[in-house]
Amino acid sequence: MFATEPIPLRLGRFSPRLALPLFDAAVNHGLRTGIRIFQEALNRLGADLVVDGVAGEMTVKAAKSYSPRRVLAAFLSQRLQFYRRLETYEVFGLGWDRRIIEIAVLS
């Protein structure tokens, strides 16, 4: 049981190019962590978001204010950085890197 109600991702609010990477991040990292990574990527592009793990209207607006290609590149780069900070990167890192490459190709 959730401590609080889960926040739906509602991928239709984002560019189609971002749907697969957002879905994959939510599945792989968990919804809130995946959105936090996405918000951090948007902030690296110049947005000024509170990194709270909620894909609210400010996050959607920020994502739409940049080209989907720039957002995709920043997001995938941020996910790679996230993986590389994990203690288990030496064991699983090659698979995670391949996952990001496949997402980039498919997006």
KELUMDO-128355 format. One record per residue: residue number from 1; x, y, z of N, C-alpha, C, O, CB in turn. Coordinates in steps of 0.2 Angstrom, whole numbers, always signed. Glycine has a CB too. Example, Ala and Ser with C-alpha at 12.3 -4.5 7.8 and 13.67 -1.06 7.14 Angstrom:
BEGIN
1/+66/-28/+39/+62/-22/+39/+66/-16/+39/+71/-17/+42/+57/-22/+45
2/+64/-11/+35/+68/-5/+36/+64/+0/+39/+67/+6/+40/+70/-3/+29
//
This chain:
BEGIN
1/+4/-6/+0/+0/+0/+0/+4/+6/+0/+10/+6/+3/-5/+0/+6
2/+2/+11/-4/+6/+17/-4/+5/+22/+2/-1/+22/+5/+4/+21/-11
3/+10/+25/+4/+9/+30/+10/+5/+36/+8/+1/+38/+12/+16/+32/+13
4/+6/+38/+2/+2/+43/-1/-1/+40/-8/+2/+36/-11/+6/+50/-2
5/-6/+44/-11/-8/+42/-17/-3/+42/-23/+1/+48/-23/-14/+46/-19
6/-2/+38/-27/+3/+38/-32/+1/+44/-37/-5/+45/-38/+4/+32/-36
7/+6/+47/-40/+4/+52/-45/+5/+49/-52/+10/+47/-54/+9/+59/-44
8/+0/+49/-56/+0/+46/-63/+5/+51/-67/+5/+57/-66/-7/+46/-66
9/+9/+47/-71/+13/+51/-76/+10/+54/-82/+12/+60/-84/+18/+46/-79
10/+4/+51/-84/+1/+54/-90/+5/+57/-95/+6/+63/-97/-4/+60/-87
11/+8/+52/-99/+13/+53/-104/+11/+57/-110/+15/+60/-113/+16/+46/-106
12/+4/+57/-111/+2/+61/-116/+3/+69/-116/+2/+72/-121/-6/+60/-117
13/+5/+71/-110/+6/+78/-109/+13/+80/-112/+14/+86/-113/+6/+80/-102
14/+17/+75/-113/+24/+76/-116/+25/+75/-123/+20/+72/-126/+29/+72/-112
15/+30/+77/-126/+32/+76/-133/+32/+68/-134/+34/+65/-129/+38/+79/-135
16/+29/+66/-139/+30/+58/-141/+37/+56/-140/+38/+50/-138/+27/+57/-147
17/+42/+60/-142/+49/+58/-142/+51/+56/-134/+56/+53/-133/+53/+63/-145
18/+48/+59/-130/+50/+58/-123/+46/+53/-119/+47/+51/-113/+49/+65/-119
19/+40/+50/-122/+36/+45/-119/+40/+39/-117/+39/+37/-111/+30/+44/-124
20/+44/+36/-122/+47/+30/-120/+52/+31/-115/+53/+27/-110/+50/+27/-126
21/+57/+36/-115/+62/+37/-110/+59/+39/-103/+61/+36/-98/+66/+43/-112
22/+53/+42/-103/+50/+44/-96/+47/+37/-94/+47/+36/-88/+44/+49/-97
23/+43/+33/-98/+41/+27/-96/+46/+22/-93/+45/+19/-88/+37/+24/-101
24/+52/+22/-97/+57/+17/-95/+60/+20/-88/+62/+15/-84/+62/+17/-100
25/+61/+26/-87/+64/+29/-81/+59/+27/-75/+61/+25/-70/+65/+36/-82
26/+53/+28/-76/+48/+26/-71/+48/+19/-69/+48/+17/-63/+41/+28/-73
27/+49/+15/-74/+49/+7/-73/+56/+6/-69/+56/+2/-64/+48/+3/-79
28/+61/+8/-72/+68/+6/-70/+70/+9/-63/+73/+6/-59/+73/+8/-75
29/+68/+16/-62/+70/+19/-56/+65/+20/-51/+66/+22/-45/+73/+26/-58
30/+59/+19/-53/+53/+21/-49/+50/+27/-51/+54/+32/-54/+55/+21/-41
31/+44/+29/-51/+41/+35/-54/+44/+41/-51/+46/+45/-55/+33/+35/-52
32/+44/+42/-45/+47/+48/-42/+54/+49/-43/+56/+55/-45/+46/+48/-34
33/+58/+44/-43/+65/+45/-44/+66/+46/-52/+70/+51/-54/+69/+39/-42
34/+62/+43/-56/+63/+44/-63/+61/+52/-65/+64/+55/-69/+58/+40/-67
35/+56/+54/-62/+54/+61/-63/+59/+66/-60/+60/+71/-63/+47/+63/-60
36/+62/+64/-54/+67/+69/-51/+73/+69/-56/+76/+75/-57/+70/+66/-44
37/+75/+64/-59/+80/+64/-64/+78/+68/-70/+83/+72/-72/+82/+56/-66
38/+72/+67/-72/+70/+72/-78/+70/+79/-76/+72/+83/-80/+63/+69/-79
39/+68/+81/-70/+68/+88/-67/+75/+90/-67/+76/+96/-68/+64/+88/-61
40/+79/+86/-64/+86/+88/-64/+89/+90/-71/+93/+95/-72/+91/+83/-61
41/+87/+86/-76/+89/+87/-83/+87/+93/-85/+90/+97/-89/+87/+81/-87
42/+80/+95/-84/+77/+101/-86/+81/+107/-83/+82/+112/-86/+70/+101/-85
43/+82/+106/-77/+86/+112/-73/+93/+113/-76/+95/+119/-76/+87/+110/-66
44/+96/+108/-78/+103/+108/-82/+102/+112/-88/+107/+116/-91/+106/+102/-83
45/+96/+112/-91/+95/+116/-97/+93/+123/-96/+93/+127/-100/+89/+113/-101
46/+91/+125/-90/+90/+131/-88/+83/+132/-84/+82/+138/-82/+90/+136/-94
47/+79/+127/-84/+73/+128/-80/+75/+129/-73/+80/+128/-70/+69/+121/-81
48/+70/+131/-69/+71/+132/-62/+65/+128/-58/+61/+131/-55/+70/+140/-60
49/+65/+122/-59/+60/+118/-55/+62/+115/-49/+68/+115/-47/+59/+112/-60
50/+57/+114/-44/+59/+111/-38/+59/+104/-40/+54/+101/-43/+53/+113/-33
51/+64/+100/-38/+65/+93/-39/+61/+89/-34/+64/+87/-29/+73/+91/-40
52/+55/+88/-35/+51/+85/-31/+48/+78/-33/+45/+74/-29/+45/+89/-29
53/+50/+76/-39/+47/+69/-41/+40/+69/-44/+37/+64/-44/+49/+64/-36
54/+37/+75/-44/+30/+75/-47/+30/+78/-54/+33/+84/-54/+26/+79/-42
55/+27/+75/-58/+27/+78/-65/+20/+82/-66/+16/+81/-69/+26/+72/-70
56/+21/+88/-62/+15/+93/-62/+16/+97/-68/+20/+97/-73/+15/+97/-56
57/+12/+102/-68/+11/+107/-74/+18/+111/-75/+19/+112/-81/+5/+112/-72
58/+21/+113/-70/+28/+116/-71/+33/+112/-74/+36/+114/-78/+30/+119/-64
59/+33/+106/-73/+38/+101/-76/+36/+100/-83/+40/+100/-88/+37/+94/-72
60/+29/+99/-85/+27/+99/-92/+28/+105/-95/+31/+105/-101/+19/+97/-92
61/+27/+111/-92/+28/+117/-96/+36/+118/-97/+38/+120/-103/+26/+123/-91
62/+40/+116/-92/+47/+117/-93/+49/+112/-99/+54/+114/-103/+51/+115/-87
63/+47/+106/-99/+49/+101/-105/+47/+104/-111/+50/+103/-116/+45/+94/-103
64/+41/+107/-112/+39/+110/-118/+42/+116/-120/+42/+118/-126/+31/+111/-118
65/+46/+119/-116/+50/+125/-118/+56/+124/-121/+59/+129/-123/+51/+130/-111
66/+58/+118/-122/+64/+116/-125/+63/+111/-131/+57/+108/-130/+70/+113/-120
67/+67/+111/-136/+66/+106/-141/+66/+99/-138/+70/+97/-133/+71/+106/-147
68/+62/+94/-140/+62/+87/-138/+69/+84/-138/+70/+80/-134/+57/+83/-141
69/+72/+86/-143/+79/+83/-144/+84/+85/-139/+87/+81/-136/+82/+85/-151
70/+83/+91/-137/+88/+94/-131/+86/+91/-125/+90/+89/-121/+87/+101/-131
71/+79/+90/-124/+77/+87/-117/+79/+80/-117/+81/+77/-112/+69/+88/-117
72/+78/+76/-123/+80/+69/-123/+87/+68/-121/+89/+64/-117/+78/+66/-130
73/+91/+72/-124/+99/+72/-123/+100/+73/-116/+104/+69/-113/+103/+76/-128
74/+98/+78/-113/+99/+80/-106/+96/+75/-102/+100/+73/-97/+96/+87/-105
75/+91/+72/-103/+88/+67/-99/+92/+61/-99/+93/+58/-93/+80/+66/-101
76/+94/+58/-105/+97/+52/-105/+104/+53/-102/+107/+48/-99/+98/+50/-112
77/+107/+59/-103/+114/+60/-99/+113/+60/-92/+117/+58/-88/+116/+67/-102
78/+108/+63/-89/+106/+63/-82/+105/+56/-79/+108/+55/-74/+100/+68/-81
79/+102/+52/-83/+101/+45/-81/+108/+41/-81/+109/+38/-76/+96/+41/-86
80/+112/+43/-86/+119/+39/-86/+122/+42/-79/+126/+37/-76/+123/+41/-92
81/+122/+48/-78/+125/+50/-72/+123/+47/-66/+126/+45/-61/+125/+58/-71
82/+116/+46/-65/+113/+43/-60/+116/+36/-59/+118/+34/-53/+105/+43/-61
83/+116/+32/-64/+118/+25/-64/+125/+25/-62/+127/+21/-58/+118/+22/-71
84/+129/+29/-64/+137/+29/-63/+138/+31/-56/+144/+29/-53/+140/+34/-67
85/+134/+34/-52/+135/+35/-45/+133/+29/-41/+134/+29/-35/+131/+41/-43
86/+130/+24/-43/+127/+19/-39/+133/+14/-38/+138/+13/-42/+122/+15/-43
87/+133/+11/-32/+139/+7/-30/+139/+0/-34/+144/-2/-35/+138/+4/-23
88/+134/-1/-37/+133/-8/-41/+135/-6/-49/+134/-11/-53/+126/-11/-41
89/+137/+0/-50/+138/+1/-57/+143/-3/-61/+143/-5/-66/+141/+9/-58
90/+149/-5/-57/+154/-9/-60/+151/-16/-62/+153/-19/-66/+159/-10/-55
91/+146/-18/-58/+143/-25/-60/+138/-24/-65/+138/-28/-70/+140/-28/-53
92/+133/-19/-65/+128/-19/-70/+128/-13/-75/+124/-12/-79/+121/-18/-66
93/+133/-9/-74/+134/-3/-78/+134/-4/-86/+131/+0/-89/+140/+0/-77
94/+137/-9/-88/+137/-11/-95/+129/-12/-98/+128/-9/-103/+141/-17/-97
95/+126/-15/-94/+118/-16/-96/+115/-10/-96/+110/-9/-100/+115/-22/-91
96/+116/-6/-90/+112/+1/-90/+114/+5/-96/+110/+9/-98/+114/+4/-83
97/+121/+5/-97/+123/+10/-103/+120/+7/-109/+117/+12/-113/+131/+9/-104
98/+119/+1/-110/+116/-2/-116/+108/+0/-116/+106/+2/-122/+116/-9/-117
99/+105/+0/-111/+98/+2/-110/+97/+9/-112/+93/+10/-116/+96/+1/-103
100/+102/+14/-110/+101/+21/-112/+102/+22/-120/+99/+25/-123/+106/+25/-108
101/+107/+18/-122/+108/+18/-129/+102/+16/-133/+100/+19/-138/+115/+14/-131
102/+99/+10/-131/+93/+8/-135/+87/+13/-134/+84/+14/-139/+91/+1/-132
103/+87/+16/-129/+81/+21/-128/+83/+27/-132/+78/+29/-136/+81/+23/-120
104/+89/+29/-133/+91/+35/-137/+89/+33/-145/+86/+37/-148/+98/+36/-137
105/+91/+27/-147/+90/+25/-154/+82/+24/-155/+80/+26/-160/+93/+18/-155
106/+78/+22/-150/+71/+21/-151/+67/+27/-151/+61/+28/-153/+68/+16/-146
107/+70/+32/-148/+67/+39/-147/+68/+43/-152/+66/+49/-152/+68/+42/-140
//
